[in-house]
């Protein structure tokens, strides 16, 4: 059976990222949106990441536009928004589909494990 570290995802520049690099870390995977009522949670996620990153913790953010079209920006716009407005330094990957026929295999796996 696959594990999270068996998947590959795209970064914000559409380059492949092997999640195996996070194999020995505690990983919090979050789907995000820049125009959501919870967008300010980027600040709390960054604080959590900063507090525990030296202990092997990482936040992996996956923007998604499927929930109320609250992430309409391009990958570059999303990166800029996160860095300028919230000082995000944890990985923010390329936009993904969480549900439906085009849902990313990682999110299919996560939903199956829930």
N, C-alpha and C positions, 0 to 999 in steps of 0.2 A: 504494500500500500504506500502511495507517495506521502511525503511530508512537505511542509512548507518550503524547506530548503531544497527540494527537488525541482522547483519551478523557476522559470525565467520570465522576466518582465521587461518592459521598455522604460528607459529613463525619459526625462523631459526632452531629450534630444533624439529620441527614437533609437537609442542604442540598447542592445541587449544587456541585461544585468542578471547574473546568476545569483539567485537567493542563497545558494550554498555558502556564500561569504558570511551569512548571518547564522550559520549552523550552530555555533556555540554561544549564541546570544539569546537573551530574553527579548522577544520581538512583539511589539504592539502594532498590528496592522489596522489602519484606519482609512475608511473612504471619506473624502473631504469635498467641500464645495466653498467657493469664495463668496458667494452671495446668499449664504444660508444663515439662519438665525443662530447657528452654533459656530459660525466662522471664528468668533473671538476665542474659541477653544484652541486655536493654533498657539496662542500665548501660553495656555496651561500645558499643552503638549510639549512645547519648547522647554518650559520650566522643568517638566518631568524628565525630559531627555537630558537636559543639562545636569540635573541632580544625580541621575543614575547611569549616565553613559560610561563612566569609568568603571562601573561594575558589570558591564556587559549588556546594558539595556539599549535598545534602539526603537525608535518610532519609524514606521514606514507608511507614508501617506500616499494614497491613491485617489486622485481627483476623479469625480464622476459627475456627469451632467444628467443622469437619469432621474433624479429625484427633484422634480419641480423646476428643471432646467436652471439650476442654481450654480452651475459651473460652465458658463458659455465660453470662457476664455481659451486661448491657445495654450499649449504647454509652456511656452516662453512667458506669456502673460501671467500664468498661474505662478510660475517660479518667482517672477519679479514681485508680484503681489505678496506672496508669502514672506519673502526676504525683506522687502521694504516696510511692510505694515506690521509684521510680527517677529522679524529677526530669525525666521526659521532656519535652522542649520541641519536638521535631520533630513533624510532623503524624501523628496517629493517626486514621485514617478510620473510617467505620462498618464494621460486620462485613460480610464478603463470603463468597460461596461460591467456592471455588477450583476445584472439580471438579463434574461432573454437569450435569444439564439446566439448573440455575439458576446455573451458574458465571458470574461477572462477565466481560463481554467483555474487560476489560483482562487478566485472567488467562488467558483463552482465547488472546489475542494472545501473551502472554508464553510460554505453553507451546508455541505454534506456532513461536516464534522460537528455542526452546531446541535 
